[in-house]
Every structure is written in structure tokens, then in C-alpha cells.
Amino acid sequence: MAFSFITCSYCSKNFLKDNRHINENIKLGNKFYCSAKCQYSAKRKSKELICENQDCRRRFRRTLSATSFRNFCSRSCYGQLVSLRNKSKNKSFQYCSYCGSRIDGLHTYCSPKCWGLSNQIPEAEIINKLQKLADKLGRTPTKRECDFNKSCIRRFGSWTNALIAAGLTPHRSLNQRMYKRRKCLAKDGHICNSVSELIIDNWLYENNINHQKEAPYPKGKFTADWSLSNNILVEYFGLAQDSRRYDEEIKKKQQICKESGINLIEIYSKDLFPKNRLEEIIG
């Protein structure tokens, strides 16, 4: 294989190259480079420019293909020049309505965080609304009963913290587990395991429906929340679809009632919140 000296098209250095490749490059009209670095530098030739913004005048380099008859080091410098030309200060930029940082485009806020912080309801207003809701219900409201619960959580960190700030007693303390029960006293003296059960028991009492609390099933060790006349059991399945074990117990209770000929009235959280549908279900 024969080699010959050839001159690099970028750095003018002489180097050996295979004659076969030399002839091929000449036919194709390609240039010769002694290394990949020279080939990259030749294709990426840049030119030193000076920013046309008179307040900047910074020196910068730009590839030949990216240069034009007017060159700026950044969009900011270009925007300032356009603003001065239109006799309008900083016309091409907007400023965040919350933090004041400069933003491109026509947005009002620089980030979703600033948008959320600027649209928060003041603490005093949230506390006032929570106290009015509690006075209307005659007890501490649940999160589902409060249509501004997301604002409470975003402002105070959690629903429980919002209730404490409003001087209300939370339904669950901070160290309680999700499924730990809270005892509530209904109007007829029945002890309920949650506020939702309290709502159902009070509705039965106010509508003069005779009911017994904690009635046993005919089979197994299960206990129904209420029993009515005419062989009817009422269950509040408030944790449905939250626990596999809880859902399995629901199926077992349904099967027992089916085999024993018992009419089981099932109540879920969607039947109480945001609208009370007990009249349609039990009425």
C-alpha cells in the first residue's frame, strides 16, 4: 500500500495518507484534514463579534452560519434595543406579578409556585369561613363538606392543621392511623365510630326510624352498624376501595345477607358527600 504526503486544509500540516484515499477525495472534491480536531474546527469556524447594544458592547464568538448584519450577544440585549427604538421601556418582557422576576412571553407568573402563592386565600379569611361552617353544622366539618379544603391544606399544610388554627377539634389527631376510630355521640345517645356514622344515626333519629346500633349478623363474627325493622341491616362502608381486606369483608357481609334473606342497605361516602342522599337510599 503506497502513501504520500498531503497538506491539512485547516492547519497546513503535512501528513501521510493512503494514495487510494487521496485519489478518492480529489474525485469527490473533499478536503484533507490531519485529525478529527482539525476537521471539527474547520466546520465550526467562528467569528469574534461585538454586541450592538450600546449599553453592553460585550465581545462574543459565533459561527459564520449564525452571523447576520446585526448581532447581539443575547435576547435580552436585543429586547432592550427594540424597546428603546419603540420608545417603550422593556416592552418585550413581562414581570412576575408575585416575585417580580423577568419572564419571556405574555405570562403573568414565572412559575406554577408563584401562581399558587399569589392565589392563596388569606389565613384570617380561611379561619373565618371554617368557623362559620362549623357553626352552621353544629360540629367540626369534615374535609368533604368543605368546598375550599384544598386552600386550607395549601395554606396550613394539612386539613388537621387548618382545623386547629380555627380553634376546632380535629376528627383525627396527628398521631392517629388512618383506620383508627373516633367516638361520637349521636342525638339519641348512640355512640358512633365516625362523623359519617353520626350523620346517618342523626338522620334516622330525626326521621323517626326505629334503629338499633351494632347489630350482629346471623353468621360469622361480623357486626352491622344498624338494624332496622323487617329484617333490614344498614352498613356504612366508608373505607371502600381503600383497603383490600376491608373490601373482602364487604363481600363476605353481602354473601351472608344473600344466603340469610336479609335486606342489606349499603351506604358509601359518595352518598353523604357532597350531597346527602339518605332520603333516596333509606327513605
Secondary structure, DSSP 8 states (H G I E B T S, - for coil): --EEEEE-TTT--EEEEEHHHHHHHHHHT----SSHHHHHHHHT-EEEEE-S-TTT--EEEEEGGG--SS--SSHHHHHHHHHHHTT-TTTT-EE-TTT--EESTT-SSSSHHHHHHHT---HHHHHHHHHHHHHHHTS---GGG-TTHHHHHHHHSSHHHHHHHTT---SS-TT--TT----EE-TTS-EESSHHHHHHHHHHHHTT---EEEEE-SSTT-EEEEEETTTEEEEE-TTTTT-HHHHHHHHHHHHHHHHHT-EEEEE-GGGTSSS--HHHHT-
